[in-house]
Amino acid sequence: MNKVRSASARLAGLVPYDPKYIPAEVMLSANENPSDVPESVRLELSRQLKKVPLNRYPDPLANGLRAEIAEANGLDADWVLLGNGGDELLFDLALAWGGEGRTFLDVPPTFSVYAANAQVTSTRVVEVARRADFSIDEEAVLARVAEGDIDYVIVASPNNPTGQLASEEFLLKLLNATDALVLVDEAYFEFSHRTMRPYLEAHENLLILRTFSKAFSLAGVRLGYFLGHPKVIREFLKVRQPYSVDALSQTVGSVVYRNRALFQEGIDLIVAERARLFEALRLIPGVEVFPSDANYLLLRLANAHEAWEYLLENGVLVRDFSRSTLLANCLRVSVGTPEQNDRFLAALRKFVMGGRSQ
Ligand code: PMP
């Protein structure tokens, strides 16, 4: 038959995730680390990768890397779950805690994947929008969970794309106010140095997400992990793809994790450049820049979409949120190398000075 019946009605209106990753000389759109894995680590990687048997299935739970991450966090291995990027684990969360008749509390504007996963899994989404300055409307979130019907909540801290941390005090109030599973997405933890890890043992409903994609320069490899109570982790084992973390990724992850101290200098430079970029952006007339604890900055200016086009014409790709709900006229720029940041600043200044942001 040259005809196919329609896909599930759940998919109606869903737009595939599009990172708008257009090749450019200066790639500042995806919050990647501007530097690749250090040379000495790459050498060790090629030595280790040669030994990986490719004809055998990998360890389903990546137990070697799992044990290393657990130990570094002062936990037993059953508190850790590796995934094919944080993205896979976010999907597993929607599968395990969402679904028909279940409800997810979202705090937009935030990482759009959370709401998309809810829709694919027929999970109802309740939104408590952030305030105009992108701070969380804490009272509204606490009041909403008090109604008792929320099954899971995700708070990105720092939040993507706005950059701010959620306060520890608020997160603790939230954990105490509900038995919903609360995911604190710490994808940018290494740039903020703030974590809810100390509260894990005391809060069965706390789950933390981390990734190798940002600070550890492994966006191309796809590795992320949950830290959570074994009772919670066990539920994810029921929905996850058994071999989602392949043998090569497990090996790369172990080598990089063991050598993670070598990434600190690069992280420190990104944090210093973030401060420099923030100050420089503040001085550009008509540009509003929001404080950030991550490796990117959100900015707002008139004609932001035209600014995005102008930057791209000048070889600089940033992320255009100008047409997204709650992010009108906003662009997000990842912190690059000093030279990349200078190119971005020069092009943006030219756009503004040329009167094109009026
Ligand atoms: N959470 C947040 C807040 C992110 O920004 C990202 C990456 N864009 C992820 C999770 C997922 O990252 P990855 O799949 O690369 O681990």
Residues whose N, C-alpha, C, O or C-beta is under 5 A from the ligand:
A	BS01	PMP	G85 G86 D87 F111 A156 N160 D185 A187 T211 S213 L223 G224
